[in-house]
Amino acid sequence: MFKQLNWIERKFAFDFPVEIFPVIIERFRGTPARLEEMTKNLSEKILTFKPDGKWSIKEQAGHLIDLEDLGEKRLDDYLHGKEILSPADMTNKKTYEAGYNQKNINDLLKEFRTAREHLVHRLENLTKEQAAIVSVHPRLNRKMRIIDWAYFMSEHDDHHLTSIRLLKGIKV
């Protein structure tokens, strides 16, 4: 099995033109549908399986929900001209304490879709000039435009969707 690179080890090149912002938004918009498709008809045993103490499928989904608030806050940071974006909690305390394995997967999916639709709506109403607003990402310690940040979030989504796909392939 192919081992996925740890998220915090990833490096990013943000060198694409701002004109592809609608494409990035479309990818970002599609995460709830892909998550729903990946978790459809899975048993509770598979949804809550935690190999080697790592997050289960439900916890992966819950983590995506948890980060929607940070997404909203960071978009506000950009639009209010903050020099540095709000930091993420790299301990993921919220995810660890949420008890996602005790929640219904359909409720989690609905919550994620609702939160994501709100953020997508805000992004798709930005102007080309706003999509190019720059702020510093605190962990990466580098300047990012809103378009770069949306791409970064899409990559983060795909990192967790890949983790879910890998979990689905483990025999429980």
N, C-alpha and C positions, 0 to 999 in steps of 0.2 A: 504494500500500500504506500502511496506517495505521501510523505509527511509535509504538511503545510508549514510555511515559515511563520514564526511567531509574529503577531501584529506589531509589537513595539520594535521589531527588527526591520520592518519594512522601510524602504526609501522611496521617495516620490519625485517625479519630474513634472513640474507644472508649466508646461511650455506650449499649451494649445491655445488657439485663438478664442477670444470671448464669444465669437459667433457660434460656437458649438454648445453654448450653455443650454439651449433647448434639448439637445441630445442627452446631456448629462442629467437634466431634470427628468427626462423620460425614463432613464435607467433608475434614478432614485425613486420615482413614482412606482416602479414595477416591483419593488422589494416585497410589499405585502402580498401581492398575488403569487410571487414565487415561493414565499414562505408558506402560504396556504396550500399550494400545490404539493410542496415537499412534506408537509405534515398530515396530509389527508390520509385517512384510514390507518393511521399508525396506532398500535396498541399502547395502552398506558405504560406497559412495561418498557417499551422502546422509547416512549416520550420522556420517561423519567430515569432511564439508565445513565449512570454516571461512571464512565470508565476511568479508572485510576483517580477518582475523586474530582475529575474535571466536570465542567458544566454539562447538564443533560440538554436534550433538545428543547424542552420547555424553558430551561434557564437561558439558553442561547436566545430564544425568542424574547424572553423577558428582558434580557440585557439590551436588545434593540429598542424595546419600549422605554427602558430607563434613559436611554441616550436621546430620546426625542426632546425632552426638556432642555438638555444641553444644547441641542440644535437650535431650538427657539431662542435661547439666551444668546448664543453666538451670533445668530442672524441679527438680533437686536444690537449686539456689540458692534457689528459692522455698520449697521445703519445709523448708529449714534456716534460713529467716528472714534471708537475706542482703539487705542494703539495696540493693545494686546487682548486677544480673545479670552473669555472665561476659561479657566482650566477644567479639565476632566478630573474626576476622582479616579486615579489610577489603581486604587485598591478595589474598585467596583463594589464598595460596601452595600450600596442599594440593591444590587443584583443578588449578592450573597444573603441578604437579610429578608428578601421579599417573599420567600416561600413559594416560588413559581411552580415547583413540582406538585403542590397541593391545589393548584388552580386548574380550571378547565381550559384546555387548549383553545377551544373556540372563543372563549372570553378574551384570552391573550391575543389571539389573532385580530379580533374586532377592535380591541384597544389600540393595537399597533397600527392598524389600518386608519383608524380615526385620527390618531396623532400624526401619522405620516401625511395624510391628506391635507391637514391643516398647514404643515410646513411646506409641502409642495405648492399649495395655493399661494402662499406668501412668496415663494421663490419665482413662480411663473409670472408674477405680477411685477417683477423687478425690471428696470430698464437696462439697456446694454451698459450704460454708464455705471449703474449700481452693481451690476454683476462683476465689474472690474474694481470695485472698492477693495482696498488692501488693509489688512491687519496682520499682526504677528500671531502665529499659532504657538501657544506656550510650550508644549512638549517638543515639537519639532524645531522650535526656535528659528522660524523662518517666516518670511512674508508670504501671505496667501491672499489671492483675490477670492471673492465669494464663489466664483466659478471653480476655483481650485479646491475650496473647502467643500463644495457640493460633490466634486469628484472624490475627494478624500472620504467623505461620508459614504458614498456609493461603494468604494473599495472596502470600507469597514463592514458594510452590509454583506458584501460578497464573501468577506473573510468568514463571517458567522454562518452564512448560508452553506459555505463549503464545509465548515465544521459539522453542520447538521447533516449534510449529505454523507459525510464520512461516518457519523454516528449511525445513520440508517443502515450502513453496510456491515455493522458489527453484529455478530450473532449473539443474542442475549440469552 
